[in-house]
Amino acid sequence: MKVLFMGTPEFAVPSLNALIESSHDVVGVVTQPDRAVKHGKSEAGAVKLAAIAAGIGVFQPEKIRDHIDELVSFGADIAVTAAYGQILTQAVLDAFPHGVINVHASLLPKYRGASPIAAAIADGQKKTGVTVMQTALSLDSGDILSVAETEIGEDENAGELTARLAEIGAKLLIETLDGFSNIVPIKQDDAKATHCRTIKKYEQIIDFDSSARKVVDRIRSLSPVPCAKTTICGEQYKLYSAAVCDEEYRSGAAGEIVRCDDKLIIACADGCLQVTKIQAPSKRALDIAEFLRGKKFAVGTICGK
């Protein structure tokens, strides 16, 4: 089939590359406009860079809904989206004979929305996966075309899981397109749907007034970006990884540092956690052993206050 690909971040690149290497014909790539970064410079998304490297034309509309004629002019049989970043109207869906299909990083109908990978980790899920679905107007509610499941590693963070799901999704996408004419779509059970929104800045601040397992999962879900944060002695630190402590420590208030020598142990509402990677303000991220060779905190210090 002739395919118009729509995607923006790194997650979408394996799907684009798989399409390029497949028997299908990528007639063009639609991606978000370059975004301003520091010092007034703009930065292209990962999909744009991959498309340019492959010699594929790139279209970057501010609002895709205003460019129906341009979409039709690509002559695609179907459009594929993967973390594109814009809401599609019915006119966009109708611009292609076989509609639009989407590569979504969850086992739908669970975790519809913008942050399914982070949400699954934060909720302590043991498995997740990728769903390829027919795009509908309501958010991530379209009929399911194919699914691939995978276990979530106990220590796996959002960045690591995102990279794995991107590869799983790319393989599933090609299988779906190859067998498209024989697939019987399955309607989602809306009653089982859960939703996850874009992560807000305040949600990066760690609340230690939860179980150690819950706090560790939250840190994993935010690593490496946008990253979990806490305030220690008036300065904000980023926490990249932590582990639930197997050892017993004296009870402390939630957020209290109960050990800081060769280990940094913080009390939670239930149990303690051991910080394993941390970043001080304006410094680089360090494994905790290296960090503690240069800095210590007083036992009894309360994090987040």
C-alpha positions in Angstrom: 0.0 0.0 0.0 0.9 3.6 -0.4 1.4 5.0 3.1 1.6 8.6 4.4 3.4 8.5 7.8 2.7 10.9 10.6 4.9 11.1 13.6 7.3 13.3 15.5 9.5 12.0 18.4 12.0 9.2 18.6 9.3 6.6 19.5 7.9 6.9 15.9 11.3 6.5 14.1 11.4 2.6 14.2 7.9 2.5 12.7 9.0 4.8 9.9 12.2 2.9 9.3 10.3 -0.4 9.2 7.9 1.0 6.6 10.8 2.2 4.5 12.3 -1.2 4.5 9.0 -3.0 3.9 7.1 -3.7 0.6 4.9 -0.7 1.3 5.5 2.7 -0.4 6.0 5.7 2.0 4.8 8.6 -0.1 5.5 11.2 2.4 6.0 12.1 6.1 4.0 14.6 8.1 5.5 15.8 11.3 5.1 18.7 13.8 6.8 22.0 13.0 10.3 22.6 14.3 10.1 23.9 17.9 12.1 26.7 19.4 14.8 25.7 21.9 17.4 27.8 23.8 18.9 30.9 22.3 16.1 31.3 19.7 17.2 28.3 17.7 14.7 25.7 16.4 15.1 22.0 16.6 13.7 19.3 14.2 12.0 16.3 15.6 13.5 12.8 15.3 11.0 11.7 12.6 11.9 14.7 10.4 15.6 13.9 10.6 14.9 10.2 9.8 12.8 11.2 6.8 15.4 13.6 5.4 18.1 10.9 5.8 15.9 8.5 3.8 15.2 11.1 1.1 11.5 11.3 1.8 9.6 14.6 1.5 8.5 16.2 4.8 5.3 18.3 5.4 5.0 20.3 8.7 1.6 22.0 9.0 0.8 24.0 12.1 -2.7 22.7 12.0 -3.2 19.5 9.9 -6.9 20.0 9.8 -6.4 23.1 7.5 -4.5 21.1 4.9 -6.9 18.4 3.6 -6.1 19.1 -0.1 -2.4 18.6 0.6 -3.0 15.4 2.4 -5.1 14.0 -0.5 -2.5 15.1 -3.0 0.0 12.5 -1.5 -2.2 9.8 -3.1 -1.8 7.5 -0.1 -4.1 4.5 0.4 -3.7 4.8 4.2 -2.1 7.1 6.8 -0.2 5.8 9.8 0.3 7.8 13.0 2.8 7.2 15.8 3.0 9.9 18.5 2.2 12.5 15.9 1.0 15.1 18.4 -2.1 16.7 16.7 -5.8 15.8 17.0 -7.2 14.6 13.7 -10.6 15.7 12.4 -13.0 13.6 10.4 -11.9 15.3 7.2 -8.4 14.1 7.8 -9.6 10.6 8.5 -11.6 10.7 5.3 -8.7 11.9 3.2 -7.4 8.3 2.8 -9.4 5.3 1.2 -8.4 3.0 4.2 -8.5 5.8 6.8 -5.8 6.3 9.4 -4.3 3.7 11.8 -2.4 4.5 14.9 0.5 2.8 16.8 -0.3 3.3 20.5 1.9 2.2 23.4 -0.6 0.5 25.7 -2.9 -2.5 25.7 -6.1 -0.6 24.8 -8.6 0.2 26.2 -6.3 0.7 29.1 -4.2 3.9 29.2 -5.8 5.9 26.4 -4.1 9.3 26.1 -0.8 11.1 26.1 1.4 9.2 28.6 0.5 5.5 28.6 4.1 4.3 29.2 4.6 6.5 32.3 1.2 5.7 33.6 1.7 1.9 33.3 5.0 2.1 35.2 3.7 4.4 37.9 0.7 2.1 38.5 3.0 -0.8 39.1 1.8 -2.8 36.0 3.7 -6.0 35.2 2.9 -6.0 31.5 2.0 -3.6 28.8 2.3 -3.6 25.0 1.4 -1.9 21.7 -2.0 -1.7 20.0 -2.5 -0.8 16.4 -6.0 0.6 16.0 -8.2 2.3 13.4 -8.2 5.9 14.4 -11.6 7.4 15.4 -12.6 10.9 16.5 -12.8 10.1 20.2 -9.3 9.8 21.8 -7.7 6.3 21.3 -11.2 4.7 21.0 -11.0 3.2 17.5 -11.3 -0.5 16.7 -8.4 -2.7 17.6 -6.5 -4.2 14.6 -3.6 -6.0 16.4 -1.9 -6.2 19.7 1.5 -7.2 21.0 2.2 -7.7 24.8 5.4 -7.5 26.7 6.5 -7.8 30.4 7.7 -4.6 32.1 11.1 -5.2 33.8 11.1 -4.6 37.6 13.7 -1.9 37.3 12.9 -0.7 33.8 12.3 3.0 33.4 10.1 4.9 31.0 13.0 5.7 28.6 14.0 2.0 28.4 10.5 0.8 28.0 9.7 3.4 25.4 12.6 2.2 23.2 11.5 -1.4 23.5 7.9 -0.6 22.7 8.9 1.5 19.7 10.6 -1.6 18.2 7.7 -3.9 19.1 5.3 -1.3 17.5 7.3 -1.1 14.3 7.2 -4.9 13.9 3.5 -5.0 14.7 2.7 -2.2 12.3 4.2 -4.0 9.3 2.4 -7.3 10.2 -0.8 -5.3 10.4 -0.4 -3.6 7.0 0.7 -6.9 5.4 -2.4 -8.6 6.5 -4.7 -5.6 6.5 -7.3 -7.0 4.1 -7.9 -10.0 6.3 -8.1 -8.3 9.7 -11.4 -8.3 11.5 -11.4 -5.1 13.7 -12.4 -5.6 17.4 -14.4 -2.9 19.1 -13.0 -1.6 22.3 -14.9 -2.0 25.6 -15.3 1.6 26.6 -16.4 0.5 30.1 -12.8 -0.8 30.7 -11.1 2.3 29.4 -8.6 4.3 31.5 -7.1 7.7 30.6 -3.7 9.3 31.1 -2.9 12.9 30.4 0.2 14.8 29.6 2.5 14.9 32.7 2.3 18.2 34.5 5.3 19.8 36.2 3.8 19.4 39.7 3.5 15.7 39.1 7.3 15.5 38.9 7.6 16.4 42.5 7.9 13.2 44.6 5.5 12.7 47.5 7.2 10.4 49.9 4.0 9.9 51.8 3.3 6.7 49.9 4.8 3.2 50.0 8.4 2.9 49.0 7.3 0.7 46.1 4.9 3.3 44.8 7.5 6.1 45.1 10.1 4.0 43.3 7.6 3.2 40.5 6.9 6.9 40.2 10.6 7.7 39.8 11.0 5.0 37.1 7.9 6.4 35.3 9.5 9.8 35.0 13.1 8.7 34.1 15.0 10.0 32.3 12.6 12.8 31.2 11.0 14.8 32.5 12.5 13.3 35.7 11.3 13.1 39.3 12.4 15.9 41.6 12.6 16.7 45.3 13.9 19.5 47.4 16.8 18.8 49.8 18.2 21.6 52.0 16.5 24.2 49.9 17.8 22.9 46.5 16.0 20.9 43.9 17.5 17.5 43.0 16.5 15.2 40.2 16.1 11.5 41.0 16.7 9.2 38.1 16.5 5.8 39.8 15.9 4.3 43.2 15.2 0.9 44.7 13.0 -0.4 47.6 15.2 -1.2 50.6 15.3 -4.8 51.8 17.1 -3.8 55.0 15.3 -2.5 58.0 16.0 1.1 59.1 14.7 3.0 62.0 11.3 4.6 61.3 11.3 8.1 60.1 8.9 10.7 58.9 7.9 10.4 55.2 10.8 12.0 53.2 13.3 11.8 56.1 16.9 10.9 55.3 17.6 8.0 57.6 21.0 7.1 56.2 23.6 9.0 54.3 27.1 7.5 54.2 27.9 5.2 51.3 24.1 5.0 50.7 21.3 7.5 50.6 18.2 6.1 52.2 14.9 8.0 52.5 11.9 7.0 54.5 8.5 6.7 52.9 5.1 6.2 54.5 5.7 2.4 54.3 9.3 1.3 54.2 12.4 3.1 52.7 14.0 3.6 49.4 17.6 3.8 48.3 18.4 6.5 45.8 20.7 5.0 43.1 21.1 7.9 40.6 20.8 11.6 41.4 21.5 15.0 39.9 22.3 18.2 41.8 21.3 21.6 40.5 23.5 22.7 37.5 25.5 19.4 37.7 25.5 16.2 35.7 23.6 13.1 36.9 25.7 10.7 39.0 25.5 7.2 40.3 24.9 7.6 44.1 28.4 6.2 45.1 30.1 9.0 43.1 27.7 11.6 44.3 28.2 10.7 48.0 31.9 11.0 47.6 31.4 14.7 47.1 28.3 15.5 49.1 26.5 14.3 52.2 23.2 15.3 53.8 22.5 15.3 57.5 20.5 12.3 58.8 17.1 13.7 59.8 16.8 16.1 56.8 13.3 16.0 55.3 13.2 15.9 51.5 10.5 17.9 49.8 10.1 20.5 52.6 
